[in-house]
């Protein structure tokens, strides 16, 4: 898939205010500072589409982007950001979960994992919640350029083994770098292109 058009549509505080659910939709989420905005910009080829920030926890709404006038890319708030108040984190959690459970055109939730770190409790809990809720998901391991190849392969393999302690089968997995030649982007976009075909308008 070649992305020729990408445009910000709307920021919403509840899924009921999101655009009409008449196109395939893909949500991107992960722990704060996982490189979500950088990946979205790299994936689409539009460098300033999603706002990047040196400080985590910048995204606080459900942000819709129209891609090629064919599907929606959704940037969701990160989870596990300790510097936000408990009340704020609880509010975000409810907003995210109600969106994921209620958005009828949502085809896949891409969960972003920082490939440099071992499996984190909040990542595993969120992935498990998606599985129990019957939500289609895929994993994207980010920041591959920050590690040597053998270290990267070991880290990803260890994460997968941790998942297999509870999962019979792994969800689709991708390894990406927003810096190094847009590595992994083509595979993600190919997955989206194929998944778009199952959307029933």
C-alpha positions as CSV (number, residue, x, y, z in Angstrom):
1,X,0.0,0.0,0.0
2,X,1.2,3.5,-0.9
3,X,-0.1,6.3,1.2
4,X,-0.8,9.3,-0.9
5,X,-3.1,11.2,1.5
6,X,-3.2,11.5,5.3
7,X,-5.1,14.1,7.2
8,X,-6.1,14.8,10.7
9,X,-9.9,14.7,11.1
10,X,-11.0,15.1,14.8
11,X,-10.0,14.7,18.4
12,X,-12.7,13.1,20.5
13,X,-13.1,12.6,24.3
14,X,-15.6,9.8,23.8
15,X,-16.2,7.2,21.1
16,X,-19.7,8.5,20.5
17,X,-18.2,11.7,19.1
18,X,-15.9,9.8,16.7
19,X,-16.6,10.0,12.9
20,X,-19.3,7.9,11.2
21,X,-18.1,4.3,11.4
22,X,-18.3,3.8,7.7
23,X,-14.6,2.9,6.9
24,X,-12.1,0.4,8.3
25,X,-10.4,1.6,11.4
26,X,-7.0,0.8,13.1
27,X,-6.1,2.0,16.5
28,X,-2.5,2.5,17.8
29,X,-1.8,2.3,21.5
30,X,1.1,1.6,23.9
31,X,2.8,2.7,27.0
32,X,3.8,6.4,27.2
33,X,7.0,7.2,25.3
34,X,6.8,4.0,23.2
35,X,7.4,6.0,20.0
36,X,3.7,6.0,18.8
37,X,3.7,9.4,17.2
38,X,7.0,8.8,15.5
39,X,5.7,5.4,14.1
40,X,2.5,7.0,12.8
41,X,4.5,9.7,11.0
42,X,6.9,7.2,9.6
43,X,4.2,4.7,8.6
44,X,2.2,7.4,6.7
45,X,5.3,9.3,5.3
46,X,3.9,12.5,6.7
47,X,6.5,13.8,9.2
48,X,4.2,16.1,11.1
49,X,0.9,14.2,11.0
50,X,1.0,13.1,14.7
51,X,2.6,15.5,17.1
52,X,5.7,14.1,18.7
53,X,6.9,15.3,22.1
54,X,9.9,14.8,24.4
55,X,7.5,14.5,27.3
56,X,5.4,11.4,27.6
57,X,1.6,11.5,28.0
58,X,0.9,14.2,25.4
59,X,-2.0,12.4,23.7
60,X,-5.1,12.7,25.8
61,X,-7.9,12.2,23.3
62,X,-9.0,9.8,20.6
63,X,-7.4,11.2,17.4
64,X,-8.7,10.2,14.0
65,X,-6.6,10.5,10.8
66,X,-8.1,9.8,7.3
67,X,-5.7,7.7,5.2
68,X,-6.1,7.6,1.3
69,X,-9.8,8.4,1.8
70,X,-10.2,4.7,2.5
71,X,-9.5,4.0,6.2
72,X,-9.0,5.6,9.6
73,X,-5.8,5.5,11.6
74,X,-6.5,6.3,15.3
75,X,-3.9,7.6,17.8
76,X,-5.0,6.6,21.3
77,X,-3.6,8.0,24.6
78,X,-0.7,6.0,26.1
79,X,-1.2,4.0,29.3
80,X,0.9,3.6,32.4
81,X,2.1,7.2,32.6
82,X,2.8,7.7,36.3
83,X,3.1,11.5,36.4
84,X,-0.6,11.9,35.6
85,X,-3.0,11.7,38.5
86,X,-4.8,8.5,39.4
87,X,-8.1,10.2,38.4
88,X,-6.8,11.2,35.0
89,X,-5.4,7.7,34.3
90,X,-8.7,6.2,35.4
91,X,-10.6,8.6,33.1
92,X,-8.3,7.8,30.1
93,X,-8.6,4.0,30.8
94,X,-12.4,4.2,30.7
95,X,-12.4,6.3,27.5
96,X,-10.0,3.9,25.8
97,X,-11.8,0.8,26.8
98,X,-15.3,2.2,25.9
99,X,-13.9,3.2,22.5
100,X,-12.3,-0.2,21.8
101,X,-15.4,-2.2,22.9
102,X,-17.9,0.2,21.3
103,X,-16.3,1.1,17.9
104,X,-18.0,-1.2,15.4
105,X,-15.6,-0.5,12.5
106,X,-12.4,-1.1,14.5
107,X,-10.7,-4.0,12.7
108,X,-7.4,-4.2,14.7
109,X,-5.7,-2.7,17.7
110,X,-2.0,-2.3,17.2
111,X,-0.3,-2.5,20.6
112,X,3.2,-0.9,20.5
113,X,5.9,-2.5,22.6
114,X,9.3,-0.9,23.2
115,X,11.7,-3.6,21.9
116,X,14.5,-2.4,24.3
117,X,12.7,-3.5,27.5
118,X,11.5,-6.9,28.9
119,X,7.8,-7.5,29.1
120,X,6.1,-4.9,31.3
121,X,3.1,-5.7,33.5
122,X,0.8,-3.0,32.0
123,X,1.6,-4.2,28.5
124,X,0.8,-7.8,29.3
125,X,-2.4,-6.9,31.2
126,X,-3.6,-4.7,28.3
127,X,-2.9,-7.4,25.8
128,X,-4.7,-10.0,27.9
129,X,-7.7,-7.7,28.3
130,X,-7.9,-7.3,24.5
131,X,-7.7,-11.1,24.1
132,X,-10.4,-11.8,26.8
133,X,-12.6,-9.1,25.2
134,X,-12.3,-10.8,21.8
135,X,-10.7,-7.7,20.2
136,X,-8.4,-8.4,17.1
137,X,-4.9,-7.2,17.9
138,X,-1.4,-7.1,16.5
139,X,1.9,-6.3,18.2
140,X,4.4,-3.7,16.9
141,X,7.9,-3.8,18.5
142,X,9.3,-0.2,18.1
143,X,12.7,1.4,18.3
144,X,14.5,-1.5,16.6
145,X,17.2,0.8,15.5
146,X,18.2,1.3,19.2
147,X,19.5,-2.3,19.5
148,X,22.0,-4.6,17.9
149,X,20.3,-7.2,15.7
150,X,21.0,-10.2,18.0
151,X,19.8,-8.2,21.1
152,X,16.6,-7.2,19.2
153,X,15.9,-10.8,18.2
154,X,16.4,-12.0,21.7
155,X,14.2,-9.3,23.2
156,X,11.3,-10.0,20.8
157,X,11.7,-13.8,21.2
158,X,11.6,-13.4,25.0
159,X,8.4,-11.3,24.9
160,X,6.7,-13.8,22.6
161,X,7.6,-16.7,25.0
162,X,6.2,-14.7,27.9
163,X,2.9,-14.3,26.0
164,X,2.8,-18.0,25.2
165,X,2.6,-18.8,28.9
166,X,-1.0,-17.8,28.6
167,X,-1.8,-17.6,24.9
168,X,-2.2,-20.7,22.7
169,X,-1.4,-18.7,19.6
170,X,0.5,-15.4,19.1
171,X,-1.2,-12.4,17.5
172,X,0.5,-11.0,14.3
173,X,3.8,-9.3,15.2
174,X,5.9,-6.7,13.5
175,X,9.3,-5.1,14.2
176,X,9.7,-1.5,13.2
177,X,12.0,1.5,13.3
178,X,10.7,5.0,12.6
179,X,14.3,6.1,12.0
180,X,16.1,3.3,10.1
181,X,14.7,3.3,6.5
182,X,11.2,3.0,7.8
183,X,11.9,-0.6,8.6
184,X,8.9,-2.8,9.1
185,X,6.4,-0.3,7.8
186,X,5.7,-2.1,4.5
187,X,4.7,-5.2,6.5
188,X,2.3,-3.3,8.7
189,X,0.7,-1.5,5.7
190,X,0.4,-4.8,3.8
191,X,-1.4,-6.3,6.8
192,X,-3.8,-3.3,6.9
193,X,-4.4,-3.5,3.1
194,X,-5.4,-7.2,3.4
195,X,-7.6,-6.6,6.5
196,X,-9.4,-3.8,4.7
197,X,-10.8,-6.4,2.3
198,X,-12.9,-8.0,5.1
199,X,-14.6,-4.7,6.0
200,X,-18.4,-4.9,5.4
201,X,-19.7,-1.5,4.6
